[in-house]
Amino acid sequence: MSPGLFRRQLDWLVASGVRVVSIAELMTLPDEAQAAAITFDDGIATILEDALPELRQRGWTATTFVVTSRVGKDNMWRGAPSKLVPVFPLIGWDVLAEMKREGIAVESHTATHPHLHALDEAAAHAEFDVASRTMAGHLGSAPDGVAYPYGSCDARTLDIARRTHRWGVSTEFRAMAEGDDALGLPRLEIDHLRERTAWRLWGTHAFHAWTQARRVARAVRARVRPEVLNPSRLPRG
């Protein structure tokens, strides 16, 4: 996502009258409300220069989800770069604390960024518990929310997360709806909203039909090429 494209998308939100709110507020709004919450996964340092100034200019908040074992380091979760994602530096604890004081929500992206469904129950519990304790130690309070790495959140994962978090977000590609489980909220990945046509459809029946088609395509692609949505299946070397 280039800074220029990000800026144009924010300008579209301004021009269209879509409210930008926190995830906590978004959860309280009715389905017909034209509102969105902006999120950033991983705590990548580029948002400090490329995103936060644009948000400040508009008086908007956002949420960043951090992997506690890698804060201040980089996004090589398993000690080696992914074939799908470039290596980026990650924001450190001191700056995250400043962001939180400024009104940017800092929430959990687990302790080590694993595929949660592949862990045994004790290890899955530890991913949430360790991350919560670490964040409380560095930021003064435990996180309310969690973003599941790779969007992986089966029923067992939701039940475990429910012990330590008030809400959680997946990568299920659709708009939020009343009645959604707060621990399994959907998100619209911005990479799929690069074209102006998609933005013009926002909030219409055509937009919901388009997101449904995207979900079906993703499900088919995941069956045919599981490495696309599951980088751990990529060959190493």
Number of C-alpha atoms within 10 A of each C-alpha: 9 7 14 10 12 16 15 13 18 19 13 15 17 13 9 13 10 16 15 22 17 20 21 14 12 18 19 9 14 12 15 9 11 16 18 20 18 18 21 15 16 25 29 22 18 14 16 14 10 16 17 17 12 18 17 11 8 13 9 17 19 21 22 23 23 30 27 26 16 20 19 19 15 20 24 16 17 11 8 11 15 16 12 10 10 9 15 16 17 20 21 17 16 12 13 21 17 12 18 16 12 11 13 20 21 26 27 28 28 26 24 20 22 21 17 22 14 10 13 9 13 9 13 21 18 15 23 25 19 16 24 25 17 18 22 13 11 14 18 11 12 20 24 16 26 27 29 27 21 15 18 20 23 11 11 13 20 19 13 19 24 17 11 17 21 14 21 24 23 19 18 19 19 19 16 20 14 12 8 11 14 19 24 24 21 20 19 18 12 12 8 11 12 14 11 11 10 14 15 12 13 15 16 10 9 12 18 15 12 14 18 14 13 15 15 12 11 17 14 12 14 14 11 10 13 15 15 15 16 14 15 14 11 13 8 9 5
